Amino acid sequence: MRIASRESGGAPIQVHLLDGARELAHTSVPAPAGGTEAIADLRVTPTVPGLAVWTAVIDSLANEITTGNNARQVAVEVTPSKLGVLIVSAELNWDLTFLRRALAADSSLAMDARVKERSGWRSRDKPRAGAPTASDLGGLSVVVLDGVAPAEVSPAFDAAVIGFARSGGGVLVLGGDAPGLARFRSGRAGADLGVAIEPQAGRSVGALPTPEGRDLTSWDEDPARGDRAWRTAAPLSDVATFRAGGGDRVLLTSTDNGSPIMIARRIGRGQALLVNGTGFWRWSLSGLDEFAGDRGRRLWRTLIRWLAEPVQGEPLRVRPERWLSARGEPVRLLASLQDREFKPVAGATVQGEVTDQRGRRTPIHFEPRERGSYVATLEDLAPGRYRVATRASRAGHELGAAGAEFAVDRWSLEEARAEPDSAALAAVAAASSGRVTTAAAVAQWARTLPARALAVRRSDSIRIWESPWVFALLVGALSVEWVWRRRRGLP
């Protein structure tokens, strides 16, 4: 686990990782000077499957502005066993090397990479393993196809990959060099993995996350910082031009509003993720972003874990948008409803309740979105762990039930930066013809402010032509003039 500290230079900072009151790991890092960031590595092996919520705490230092940001939580979904990943690649390349290293650092994954060489197939992880076969898919969670169609391996492997996906497995398809994703149109897998494009010269273009893909492609806790990182990330090469299918979900699109870069697709109970282009290893290289490497590795681990989950074996599924949300942020629960043929069900009523750690229950109602999808939003939840129980019904008949867990952190986004923004305050003071000072000098600064006596002024207004006295005066003056003119014989 990694945490960042924004403290002043000084003695080493003690970092503790806790599961409730029990310490799981601890370490120390030198306190960075000038408010820079330091990274503490804490390694823990989960022992119980389910949602694990841990707290990282640093010891308080002298002269801290606040201690409210000295603790952060992390939520990890622990699987009962390691997730098996088989990588099948047409050749050694930079993308394959980066992907293997990113996945190898995750102790919850068991990886086997098979690479085609001149002398035949060779495993990079297991001795005496040859060409991939249908038997190699037993017990796996994800198959990665890197620039090689299943039919190019063998007809039996081609049929086995599709059967693996339809039964709930995940397939990651890396287009590779030309012809890119067009190579996956062949064989029995072509109907499900194929893309309706013709071989053509690819182009170089950047990638941007789409709104419907942010839950998977968000690689920073700060959404604004994550968007900036995507906009400065290196472009992909060999990007082909094509259109996504009707049931496809576009996760990444090109910066020129052209072809999709990353597309998710359902295959039976499983799902496939298609990557259009090569060179994603360069996303982890940035001279201006020190966290680019961590973001790139975390992105592919997240995608592999997502692919490892079957699309949906039960009629109703409920998942939080995030396993852990910051305090003060709304929590979104996503529900999906399908029938026995895995088709989405619309027009249902999805309701349930959320139970906190003290046993208090709050009813929730899911609003329908696109067909078969329902969303509930919870506001102002207190920090802690929560359980969700949900039921779906239509026309008085129950369609399914599901449950889930999520957690709310004690930390909030307001505590991310506790330092005063002196530059912004000085700019506001200058724009309003005011002055700014420090808290230590506020007393002396206040004495220099000019003092003025306060005067209370009162003003009244009246319309002269509405006054009866003015009216009488005008009538009298006109009467005197008329009498005078008559006596003088004037008209």
C-alpha positions in Angstrom: 0.0 0.0 0.0 1.2 3.6 -0.7 0.4 6.8 1.1 1.6 10.3 0.6 2.7 12.9 3.2 2.8 16.6 3.0 4.7 17.7 6.0 7.7 19.9 6.7 11.2 18.5 6.8 12.5 17.1 10.1 12.5 13.7 11.9 11.4 10.6 10.1 7.6 10.1 9.9 6.2 6.8 11.4 3.6 5.2 9.2 1.2 2.5 10.6 -1.3 0.4 8.7 -4.2 -0.7 11.0 -7.2 -3.1 10.7 -9.4 -1.5 13.4 -7.1 -1.4 16.4 -4.8 -4.2 15.1 -1.6 -3.1 13.4 -0.9 -4.9 10.2 2.4 -3.2 9.2 4.5 -0.1 9.9 7.5 1.7 8.4 9.1 5.1 8.5 10.0 7.6 5.8 12.2 10.7 5.9 10.1 13.8 6.3 10.3 15.7 3.0 11.2 19.3 3.0 9.3 22.1 1.4 5.9 20.4 1.5 6.9 17.8 -1.1 5.5 14.3 -1.1 7.1 11.1 0.3 5.9 7.5 -0.4 5.7 4.8 2.2 5.5 1.2 1.0 3.4 -1.1 3.3 2.9 -4.7 2.2 0.2 -6.8 3.7 -1.2 -10.3 2.8 -5.0 -10.5 3.4 -6.2 -13.6 5.2 -10.0 -13.3 5.0 -12.0 -12.9 1.7 -14.4 -10.0 1.3 -14.1 -6.3 1.6 -11.0 -5.3 3.7 -11.0 -1.7 5.0 -7.6 -0.6 6.4 -6.4 2.7 7.9 -3.0 4.2 7.3 -1.9 6.6 10.1 1.1 8.8 10.5 2.4 10.1 13.8 1.7 13.8 14.6 4.6 16.2 14.1 5.4 19.5 15.8 3.8 22.7 14.5 1.2 20.9 12.4 -1.6 23.1 11.1 -4.0 20.2 11.6 -3.9 16.5 12.3 -7.2 15.8 10.5 -5.4 14.6 7.4 -3.0 12.3 9.2 -5.1 9.2 8.6 -6.5 7.7 5.3 -8.4 4.5 4.6 -8.2 2.1 1.8 -10.7 -0.6 0.7 -9.6 -3.8 -1.0 -11.8 -6.6 -2.3 -10.1 -9.8 -1.3 -10.8 -12.9 -3.4 -10.8 -16.4 -2.0 -7.8 -17.4 -4.0 -5.4 -16.0 -6.6 -6.7 -14.9 -9.9 -5.2 -16.9 -12.8 -4.1 -14.9 -15.8 -2.8 -16.4 -19.1 -1.1 -14.1 -21.5 -0.7 -15.3 -25.1 1.5 -13.0 -27.3 2.7 -13.2 -30.9 6.1 -11.7 -29.9 8.1 -10.0 -27.2 7.3 -6.2 -27.2 7.3 -3.3 -24.9 3.5 -3.5 -24.1 3.9 -7.1 -23.1 6.9 -6.4 -20.9 5.1 -3.5 -19.1 1.9 -5.5 -18.6 3.8 -8.5 -17.2 5.7 -6.3 -14.7 2.5 -4.5 -13.6 0.7 -7.7 -13.0 3.6 -9.6 -11.4 3.8 -6.9 -8.6 0.2 -7.9 -7.6 0.5 -10.9 -5.2 -3.2 -11.7 -5.8 -2.5 -12.7 -9.4 -1.0 -15.9 -10.7 0.4 -15.2 -14.2 1.5 -17.4 -17.1 2.8 -15.7 -20.2 3.3 -17.7 -23.4 5.2 -16.0 -26.3 5.5 -17.3 -29.8 9.2 -17.5 -30.9 10.9 -18.8 -34.0 11.4 -22.2 -32.4 7.8 -22.3 -31.1 5.8 -21.3 -28.1 7.7 -20.6 -24.8 6.4 -19.7 -21.3 8.0 -16.8 -19.6 6.8 -18.0 -16.2 6.5 -21.8 -16.2 9.2 -24.2 -17.3 8.5 -26.7 -20.0 5.2 -25.1 -21.0 4.6 -25.0 -24.8 1.8 -23.8 -27.0 -1.5 -22.7 -25.2 -4.1 -25.4 -25.2 -7.7 -25.6 -24.1 -6.6 -27.4 -20.9 -4.6 -24.3 -19.9 -7.8 -22.3 -19.4 -9.0 -24.4 -16.5 -9.2 -22.4 -13.3 -8.2 -19.2 -15.0 -9.9 -15.8 -14.6 -8.6 -13.8 -17.5 -7.0 -14.5 -20.9 -4.9 -11.8 -22.5 -4.5 -12.0 -26.3 -1.6 -9.8 -27.4 -1.6 -9.4 -31.2 -2.6 -13.0 -31.8 -6.0 -14.3 -32.7 -7.1 -17.6 -31.0 -7.4 -19.2 -34.4 -3.7 -18.5 -35.0 -2.9 -20.7 -32.0 -5.1 -23.7 -32.8 -8.7 -24.4 -33.7 -9.2 -26.1 -30.3 -7.8 -23.1 -28.5 -10.0 -20.8 -30.6 -13.2 -22.7 -29.5 -12.0 -22.9 -25.9 -11.5 -19.1 -25.6 -15.1 -18.4 -26.5 -16.4 -21.1 -24.2 -14.2 -19.7 -21.5 -15.7 -16.2 -22.0 -19.3 -17.4 -22.2 -19.0 -19.2 -18.9 -17.8 -16.1 -17.1 -14.1 -15.6 -18.0 -12.6 -12.3 -19.0 -10.7 -11.7 -22.2 -8.3 -8.8 -22.7 -7.7 -8.2 -26.5 -4.6 -6.1 -27.4 -4.7 -5.2 -31.1 -1.0 -5.1 -31.5 0.7 -4.0 -34.7 -1.1 -3.9 -38.1 -3.6 -5.2 -38.9 -4.5 -4.5 -35.2 -8.0 -5.6 -34.1 -8.9 -6.7 -37.6 -7.0 -9.9 -37.0 -9.6 -11.0 -34.5 -12.3 -11.4 -37.2 -11.1 -14.9 -38.0 -12.0 -18.2 -36.5 -14.9 -19.1 -34.2 -14.0 -16.2 -31.9 -14.4 -13.7 -34.8 -18.2 -13.3 -34.2 -17.6 -12.2 -30.6 -14.2 -10.6 -30.7 -14.1 -9.4 -34.3 -14.3 -5.7 -35.2 -15.8 -4.7 -38.5 -12.8 -2.8 -40.0 -10.5 -3.4 -42.9 -6.7 -3.6 -42.5 -5.3 -0.1 -42.9 -2.4 2.1 -41.8 -2.9 3.1 -38.2 -2.4 6.6 -36.8 -0.9 8.0 -33.6 -3.5 9.6 -31.3 -4.0 10.3 -27.6 -6.7 8.7 -25.3 -9.3 10.3 -23.1 -11.7 8.6 -20.6 -15.4 8.7 -21.4 -18.0 9.5 -18.7 -19.3 5.9 -18.8 -15.8 4.6 -18.3 -14.5 6.8 -15.5 -15.1 4.2 -12.8 -12.5 2.0 -14.5 -10.1 4.4 -16.1 -9.9 7.0 -13.3 -6.2 6.7 -12.3 -6.1 9.4 -9.6 -8.1 10.1 -6.5 -8.4 13.7 -7.6 -10.6 13.7 -10.8 -9.1 17.1 -12.0 -5.6 15.8 -11.6 -6.5 12.5 -13.3 -7.9 14.4 -16.3 -4.8 16.5 -16.6 -2.7 13.3 -16.5 -4.7 11.7 -19.3 -4.4 14.8 -21.5 -0.6 14.8 -21.1 -0.2 11.0 -21.5 1.7 9.7 -24.5 -0.3 8.9 -27.6 -0.9 5.4 -28.9 0.3 4.1 -32.2 -1.4 1.9 -34.8 -4.8 3.2 -33.9 -7.4 1.9 -36.5 -10.6 3.6 -37.5 -13.8 1.8 -36.7 -17.2 2.3 -34.9 -18.2 0.6 -31.7 -21.1 -1.9 -31.8 -24.5 -1.3 -30.3 -23.8 -3.2 -27.1 -20.3 -2.0 -26.7 -19.2 0.3 -23.8 -16.5 2.8 -24.8 -14.1 3.4 -21.9 -11.4 5.4 -23.7 -11.9 7.5 -26.9 -9.3 9.3 -29.1 -8.5 12.9 -28.5 -9.5 13.7 -32.1 -13.0 12.4 -31.5 -12.3 9.5 -33.9 -12.2 5.8 -33.1 -12.6 4.3 -29.7 -9.4 3.3 -27.9 -10.8 0.9 -25.3 -14.1 -0.9 -25.7 -15.8 -3.3 -23.2 -18.1 -6.0 -24.7 -20.3 -8.7 -23.1 -19.8 -12.3 -24.2 -22.3 -14.6 -22.4 -21.5 -14.4 -18.7 -18.1 -13.0 -19.4 -16.7 -9.8 -20.8 -14.0 -8.7 -23.2 -11.9 -5.6 -23.3 -10.6 -4.5 -26.7 -7.6 -2.1 -26.9 -7.1 -0.3 -30.2 -3.5 0.6 -30.7 0.0 0.0 -29.3 2.4 1.8 -27.0 0.4 2.1 -23.8 3.6 1.4 -21.9 4.5 5.0 -22.6 1.6 6.2 -20.5 3.8 5.5 -17.5 6.6 7.9 -18.8 6.2 11.6 -18.0 8.9 14.1 -17.2 6.4 16.3 -15.4 4.3 13.7 -13.6 6.1 11.8 -10.9 3.2 9.4 -10.4 2.8 8.4 -14.0 4.4 5.0 -13.4 2.1 4.2 -10.5 -0.9 5.3 -12.4 -0.1 3.1 -15.4 0.5 -0.1 -13.3 -2.6 0.5 -11.2 -4.8 1.0 -14.3 -4.0 -2.5 -15.7 -4.4 -4.2 -12.4 -7.8 -2.6 -12.0 -8.9 -3.7 -15.5 -7.7 -7.3 -14.9 -9.6 -7.5 -11.7 -12.7 -6.1 -13.4 -12.4 -8.6 -16.2 -12.1 -11.4 -13.7 -15.6 -10.8 -12.4 -18.3 -12.6 -14.4 -20.7 -10.1 -16.0 -23.6 -11.4 -14.1 -24.6 -14.9 -13.2 -27.6 -13.9 -11.0 -30.6 -11.8 -12.0 -29.7 -8.8 -9.8 -26.3 -7.4 -9.1 -25.5 -4.4 -6.9 -22.1 -2.8 -6.7 -20.9 0.6 -5.3 -19.3 2.9 -7.8 -16.3 3.0 -5.4 -15.6 0.6 -2.6 -14.3 3.5 -0.5 -15.7 7.1 -0.7 -14.3 10.2 1.0 -16.4 11.7 3.7 -18.9 14.3 2.3 -19.0 12.7 -1.1 -22.2 11.1 -2.4 -22.1 7.3 -2.7 -23.6 5.9 -5.9 -24.9 2.3 -5.9 -25.2 0.7 -9.3 -27.7 -2.1 -9.9 -28.1 -4.2 -13.0 -31.1 -6.5 -13.7 -31.3 -9.3 -16.3 -33.4 -12.3 -17.2 -32.3 -15.9 -17.6 -31.0 -15.2 -21.1 -28.7 -12.4 -19.8 -30.9 -9.7 -21.4 -31.4 -6.5 -19.4 -34.7 -6.0 -17.7 -36.3 -2.6 -17.7 -39.4 -1.2 -15.9 -38.7 -3.0 -12.6 -38.8 -1.6 -9.0 -35.5 -1.9 -7.2 -35.5 -1.1 -3.5 -33.5 -2.1 -0.5 -31.9 -0.8 2.7 -28.4 0.2 3.8 -27.2 -0.9 7.3 -24.4 0.8 9.1 -22.1 -0.6 11.7 -24.5 0.2 14.5 -27.4 -1.7 12.9 -29.3 1.4 11.8 -31.2 0.9 8.6 -31.9 3.4 5.9 -34.3 2.6 3.0 -33.1 3.3 -0.5 -34.8 3.4 -3.9 -33.0 2.9 -7.2 -33.9 5.2 -10.2 -33.9 3.6 -13.6 -31.3 4.7 -16.1 -30.5 2.9 -19.4 -32.3 -0.4 -20.0 -31.6 -2.9 -17.1 -29.5 -0.4 -15.1 -30.6 1.3 -11.9 -28.8 3.9 -9.7 -29.2 5.0 -6.1 -27.4 7.9 -4.5 -26.7 8.3 -0.8 -25.8 11.7 0.7 -24.1 12.7 3.9 -23.1 9.3 5.2 -21.1 9.0 8.4 -17.6 7.4 8.2 -17.8 3.6 8.6 -18.7 0.3 6.8 -22.1 -0.3 5.3 -24.0 -3.3 4.0 -26.6 -3.1 1.2 -29.5 -5.5 0.7 -31.6 -5.0 -2.4 -34.6 -6.6 -4.1 -36.1 -6.2 -7.6 -39.7 -6.8 -8.5 -42.1 -6.1 -11.4 -45.8 -6.5 -11.5 -45.8 -7.9 -8.0 -43.3 -10.7 -8.8 -39.9 -10.8 -7.3 -37.1 -10.9 -9.9 -34.0 -11.2 -7.7 -32.1 -10.2 -4.6 -28.5 -9.1 -4.1 -26.2 -7.5 -1.5 -22.9 -5.6 -1.4 -20.6 -3.7 0.9 -18.9 -0.3 0.8 -17.1 2.0 3.2 -16.9 5.8 3.8 -13.5 7.2 4.9 -13.0 9.6 7.8 -10.9 11.7 5.5 -12.5 14.3 3.2 -11.3 16.1 0.2 -11.3 19.4 2.1 -8.4 18.0 4.2 -6.3 17.1 1.2 -4.4 20.4 1.5 -4.5 22.1 4.9 -1.9 24.8 4.1 -3.4 28.3 3.6 -3.4 29.5 0.0 -1.5 32.8 0.5 -1.2 33.5 -3.2 -5.0 33.4 -3.7 -5.7 35.5 -0.6 -3.1 38.1 -1.8 -4.8 38.2 -5.2 -8.2 38.7 -3.7 -6.9 41.5 -1.5 -5.2 43.3 -4.4 -8.3 43.0 -6.6 -10.5 44.6 -3.8 -8.0 47.3 -2.8 -7.4 45.6 0.5 -4.4 44.3 2.3 -3.3 40.9 3.6 -1.1 39.7 6.5 -0.1 36.6 8.5 -1.9 35.3 11.6 1.2 36.2 13.7 1.1 39.9 12.7 -2.6 40.4 12.7 -2.7 42.5 15.9 -0.1 45.0 14.6 -1.7 45.0 11.2 -5.1 45.8 12.6 -3.8 48.9 14.4 -2.6 50.4 11.0 -6.1 50.2 9.5 -7.6 53.7 9.1 -10.5 54.4 11.5 -13.5 56.5 10.6 -16.5 57.7 12.6 -19.7 56.1 11.7 -22.6 58.4 10.9 -26.1 57.3 10.5 -27.9 59.3 7.9 -31.7 59.4 7.2 -33.4 60.7 4.2 -37.0 61.2 3.3 -38.6 61.9 -0.1 -41.9 63.4 -1.0 -43.7 64.2 -4.3 -44.5 67.9 -4.3 -47.4 67.6 -6.7 -49.1 65.2 -4.3 -49.1 67.6 -1.3 -52.5 69.3 -0.4 -50.7 72.5 0.7 -48.9 72.9 -2.6 -52.2 72.2 -4.4 -54.0 74.9 -2.3 -51.2 77.4 -2.9 -51.4 76.9 -6.7 -55.2 77.3 -6.7 -55.0 80.4 -4.6 -52.3 82.0 -6.9 -54.4 81.3 -10.0 -57.5 82.8 -8.3 -55.7 86.0 -7.4 -54.4 86.4 -10.9 -57.9 85.9 -12.3 -59.5 88.6 -10.0 -56.7 91.0 -10.9 -57.1 90.5 -14.6 -60.9 91.0 -14.4 -60.5 94.3 -12.6 -58.1 95.6 -15.2 -60.4 94.5 -17.9 -58.1 92.0 -19.3 -59.4 88.8 -20.8 
